[in-house]
């Protein structure tokens, strides 16, 4: 995909916001990819990007082993935008100065544009709010650069060399806390780099369909449906591309949310008329989970058994050559597929296929260049219903990791019904989808209660709801007390075995979204 359209390369210096920068560029309808900071000038020439953006990073430019970049890249004539660490490195590499300082700048800052002719600030307010996160900063801009903006603490908050199409900001235009940041990125992409906003969902689908057809030919493909957004969009995209050559295997482990298994069957078998094999394996999974309390053991058992069941079905089919999976662009980045020394491998992902001995299929990964929000947009364009496209993020092991302690049919039934109430009421209230994720948790405790004239000793339900702009951090959602009261009353009255409801008001960090 990246080879056929104009691409912006985000050079990653270990920034927590590298993915966010790439996503923001794509929001401007320009394709972007993340590359390691040790990329060579020769490799940049080979890839022929339309522009480069140098990310921020956690290191000081003076730290031992601080990430560097091939300085020959500056001489290629490619438009470059440096952000935070990227700006400091640009200044040092090109002859400017970055003095050490004991005074940092973190959080909101008031920016004053000093060069209104700078392309980044064209048509924007002279005084505006930006988001800073740095200690070192540029003291002297390199020869050829003008100082384009300042803050009370940072004398060179932005700099520009229009002749060489080199621009830099000490602040972060990619974050929501810089209100005009997206406009600044658009100015760089459209006005400086001369790009057009042509990367659309229709283009993405058309290119993916062409790529699938070219790779698959007339061969058969299997796709493992989990009921989640990614696998559902993969299945719909493959069906658009190759029709009856596709067979989907839906391994229903029984740990989905209430009625989700039936929804998957209804959409793909009845609406899309996909050749669907539905494996009802709830008893099998619950038997394996009996008495297991460690969350990592649960994940291992469910992941291993999922693929075991899947391959049992897959190997019964004849003539299958390809296996489709919903690998996304963040999966590739976080699994170390495009990392350098500056970017640590974060985790391994469940969708790395554990082929059994003697079994192998070639992989088809049509979403591998996309972020999650783009996958949802593709799903909508393909005609998937909202209840699938905008389905809440859901862990691979399902409700097994929202049941604290051992999993049983009784606990699963309680959690499914309580969770359905939580989702129904918040969805009814949150029509603008301001709350990013919301669900119920069943802890492994009981508490005393009074229902009617009788003493009860039953289970509590914990409601978790968070808001997030970038999925990297999250704040607990300030739900109205009336809504919390409604959910509590419904859960206690409608779900047998529950006598208490609590609301989790922990943000991320220090907590995580999930409890296990």
N, C-alpha and C positions, 0 to 999 in steps of 0.2 A: 504494500500500500504506500509506504513512505517513498518508494523509488519512483512512483509515477506522478507525484504531485509536489508542488513547492513545500519545502519542509524547513521548520525552524528547529535547530538543535539547542537543547538546554544543557549546558555544560555543568555537571554536578560536582560541587566541591564539598560534598557531604552535608548539604543543607537539608533541614527537616522540611523545607518548603519546595524542594525541587519538583516533586510531583504536582504541587499546587501551581507552580509557574507553568508547567506543561499544560495543565488543565485550563488555566486562564487563557493561554494562547489559543487553545482549541475553542474556547468560548467566543473568541474573535473569528471563528470559522477559518482558522489557519492550522494546518497539521503540524504537530510538534513531536519530537522524540527526546528522551533523556540519554545523554552519553557521558562516560566518565571523563574526569578532568585530565587524565593522561592521554587523551586522544591526540594523535599527531596531526601536524599541518597537512601531511600527505593524505591521511585518512579523511580529513575535512574536505580536501580537494576532491577525493574520490566520491564522497557523498554529496557534494555540491549543494549545500544548504542555501536557502535564500537569506538566512540570518542566523546569528548566534545570540543566546542569552546566557550570561555567566551568573550562576546562582550564588546565593550567600553560602555561609559555612560556619561551623562552630569554632574553627581555629583562628588564632591570631596570625596575621601574615608574617609575624616574627617568630612564631613557635617553631621549635625544631621539628622537621618533617612536615611543615605546613604544605598543603597541596599547591602545586604550581601548574602552569599550562605552557605548552609549546608556544614560545613567543613569536614563532613564524606565522602563527594564525592571524596576528594583527596585520600582517603584510599582504593578506590574501584579497583585500578589498571588499570583504564581506561585512555588512552592517553588524555591529556588536552592541549589545546593551549589557552593562555590568550592574549587578545588584548587590549592595552591601559588601560582603567579602569580594565579590567579583569586581566591584568598583575599586576597592583598595588594591587588589592585585593588578588591575589595569593601570592604576596610577604608578605603582612601583615599577612595573614592567616597562612603562613608557617614559620614565624619567621624573615622575612626580615624587612627592614625599608623603609618608604616612607616619607622623610622629606618634610615639607612645604616649598614652594619657591615662590618668587615674580616674577620669570623669567619663563615665559611659552615658548612653542615652537609650532608655528602654521605655517602650509604650508610646503613647500619643505624643506628637510633637507638632509645633506650629511652623509650617514651611512658608518662606517668602521667596517668590520667584524673582530673581534679579536680572534675568535675561529673557524677556518676553518673546524674543525671536526664536528661542529654543523650541525645536519641533515637538518635544515631549509635552510642553505646556501650552501648545497652541489653543487659544480659545478658553483656557481654564483660568480660574481665579488666581490672582496674584498671591493671596494669602489663603492657605488651606491646611487641613489636618492630614498628617501622614503617620505611619507606624514605623518606629525605629526599634532596632534590637542590635546594638553594637557597643564596643568599647573603643577600639581604634577607629580612626577616621582620617580622611585625606586632609592634609594641611596645605599642600601646594599642588595644584593641578599641573599635569605635564604640559610642555610647550605645545601650543596649538589648541589647547582646550580653553574654554571660557567657563567661569563659575556661573551656573544657571540658577542655583537656588541655595538658600541658607536656612539654618534654624538658629535659635539663640545659643545652642551648644555646639553646633557643627557648622563651621564657616563654609565648608564645601559639601553641601548636601546633595548637589547634582552638578554634573559637569558635561560638557559637550564639545566635540570636534566635528562639526558638520562636514568639513571637507573630506574627512576620512570615514564619515558615518559611524563615529564612535560616541556612545552615550553611556552615562552611568548615573545611578542614584544610590545614596547611602541608605535611604529608606526602602521599604518593601511595597512596591505598587501592586504586588500580586495578592495581598491579603485584604480582606473585607474592611479592615480598620483604616485603610487608605481609601476614602470614598471615591476619589477621582483616579484611582490606580488603573482601573480597566481602560479608562480613556487614554491614559499615558501609554499603556501597552499598545492600544490601537494606533496611536500616533506613530509609535516606533514601527509597527508592522506595516501599516498602510502608507504612511507618509515618508518614512525614512527608508524602509526596505522595499517599498513599492509593491507589496503583496495585496491581493484582492481576497475578500471574504468568500471564498468559493468552496470551502470544505464543508459540505452539508450532509445531513442524514441520507438524503437521496443518493448523493455521490458515494457515501460510505457503503450503502447497501449494494449499489450497482457494481462497485469495485470488488466487494466481497463475493458477490454471486459469480462474477467473471473468474475470480481467483479459484473458487471452489470447483467450478465446472472444468477449468483448465487442469487442476490437480487431480480430480477424481475421475474424470472421463465417464465411462459407463460402468464403473465399479460400484459395489454396494458399500454403504456406510452405516455404522451403528452409532447411536448417541445415547449416553446414560442420562436419563432425566431424573433430577432430584426433587423437582418441584420448585426450585429457586429461580431467580430471575435469569442468571447466566445460562444455565442449561436450557431453560425455556426459549431464550432468544436464539441460542445456537440451533436448537431444533427447528424453530420457525424459519431461520435464515437458510438452513440446509434444505428444508422442504421447498422454499422458494427457488433454490438453485437446482435441485436434482429430483424433486418430487418422490416418486415411488422407489427410487434407489435407496431411500432412507428408512431404517427401522429404529424406533426408539424403544429402549428398555427402561421402564420405570420401576425401580426397586423401592417399594413402599415399606420402609422399616417400621411403620406404625408410630414413629416419634415426631411426626409432623404436627402442625397446628390443626385445630378442629376443622374437618371437612376439606383440608387442602389436597389430600390424595384424590378425592372425588373431583375436585376442581381441575386437577391436572389431566385426568382421564377425559373429562368433559371437553376441555378446550382442545386437546390434541387429537382425540379420537373422533369427536363429534363435530367440532368446528373446522379444524384443519385437515381432518381425514388422513392423519398420519398413521402408518402401520405401527401400532403401539402394543408392546408386550407389557402387561401390568402384573408384576410379581408381588403378591401380598405376603410379606415375610414378617409380619408383626410378631407372631408367636416365636419365630426363630430368633429374632433379636432380643426380645424380652427374656427368653430362656438363657441366652448368653450373658445378659446383664444382671441376672439374678444375684443379689448380694454384693455387687461391685459398687464401691463407694468412691474410689479415687477417680477424679475427673479425667486425668490423662489415660487411665486404664479404660475408661468408658470410650474416650475418643479412639483409642487404638482398636478396641474390639469392634466398634461400629464401622470405622473406616475399613478395617481388614475384611469384615464380613460383607460389607456393601460390595466390594470388588469381587469377592468370592461368588456371591449370588449373581452379580452382573456377568461375570465370565462364564458361569454355568449356563446362562441363557445365550450369551453371545456365541459360544462354541457350538451350540445346536443349530445355528444358522449357517447356511451354505453360501459360499461365494463372497463373504465379507472381507474387504481388504482394508478399510479405513475405520478408525475410531475417532469420533468428534468429541471434543471437550471444551468447556467454557473458560479456558485460561484467559485472564485479562492482563492488560499492560502492567498494572501494579504487581500482579503475581510474578511476572518475569523480573521486574526490578527487585522485589523483595526477596526473591529466591536467588539473587546474586547473578542473574543472567546478563545484566548490563552494568555491573558494578566495577569499581576500581578500588584501590587501597583506601580512598577517601570515603567510600560508601560501604558500610558493613552489611553483610548478609543478615537480614532481619529474621526470616523464618522460612521453613520449607512449607509448601502448600499441599493440601489434600489432593489436588488434582494432578499431582505427578503420578502417573499410572503405574501401579505395581503389577506388571504382567506376570502371570503364572508361568512356570517352566513349560516350554514348548508352544506357548501362545504369544503371538505378537501381531499387532495391527499398526499400520502407518497412521500418524496423528493428523487430524484436521483441526485447526484452532482459528476459526474465523474472527474471533474477538480479541486476538492477542495484542492488537494495537490500540485497544479502546479502554477508557476509564469507565467506572460504573455508571456515572450519569449519562454517558454516551450510549452505553448498552441499553439503558432504559429508553432513551430516545429512539434507538433502532427498533426496539420491541414495539413501541407505539406505532412507528411508521409501518411495521410489518402487520399490524392489526391485532396484536395480542391485547387482551382486555386489561383494564387498569388493575384489577385485583391480582394479576400476575406481574405486570410491568412495575407497579409501585408497591410490590410486596415488601414487607419489612425485611431488612437484613436478618439472616437466620443462620445460626451455626450449623456446620455439616452434621454434627451428631444430633441435631434437633433438640427436642425438649429434654433429652437425657442430661444435658449440662445446665438445664434450668430447673431440674429436680436435684436439689442438694442431697447427697447421700445415695443410697441404693434406689434403683428404678423398679417400680412395680406397676401392674396394670391399674391398681387403685389410685396410686399417685398420678399416673399419667392421665387418667380420666379427670381427676380433680384439676390438674393444671390446664388441660386442654379447655375445659369449660370456663375456668376463671380467666384464662388468657383471652378467650373469645370475647368475654364481656369487656375486658380492658381495651382490646383493639376496636371493638364496635363503638364504645362510648367516646374514646379519644378521636377516632376517625370521624364520628358524627360532629364532634365539637371543632376539630382542627381541619376545617375545610381548605385552608391555605397551605397545609402540610408544613407548618412551622416546626412541629415536633418531628425530629429525625427518626427516632426509634422508640418503641414502647411495647412492653410485654409484662407478663407475670412470672414470678419466681416462686417455687415451692421449697422453703427451707426444711431441714431435717429436724424439726422440733415440734412440740405441741404446747399449747397454752390453755390455761383455765378460762372459761367463759360462762356466761349465763344466757340461756336462750329459753324464753318462756319462764317457767318456774324451776327449770332444771339446770344443774351444773353440767357444763360440757368440758371435755378435755380433747380439743381438736387442733387442726393445723392452721397456721397463719398463711396468708398470701402476701407477697411483697410486690408492689407495683414499681416498675422501673420505666422512666420516661426521660429522654435526653434530647437536647437541641444541639446541633453542630453545623458549622458552616463548611468544614473541610474534612470531617471524619477523623482528624488527627487528635483534636481535643473535643470535649463535650461538656456541656453544663446541664445540670438537672433542670428539667422543664418546670416552669412556674405555672402548674395547672391550677385553675380556679378551685377554691375549696368546695364549691357546689358540685363540680365534676368529680372530685375525689370522694365526696360523700355519696354521690350517686353510684359510683363504681363499688365502693365499699358495701353499700346496702344491697346492691344486686348480687354481688359475689356471696355474701353471707346468707342471703335469702334463697339463692338459686343453686348454690353448689354445696352439696352435702359434704360434711367433713371439714368445713372451714368455719371458724368462729372469730377470726381477727384479720384485719387488713392493715398493712403498713406501707408507707411511701418512702422510697429511697431518695435521699437528697444529697447524694455524693456525686461530685463532678469527676471528670477524667482529665488529667490526673487529680487526685491520687488513686481513685478507683479505676476500674475498667468498666466497659459497657456491660459485659456479661458477668455473672457471679462466679462461674467456673471457667 
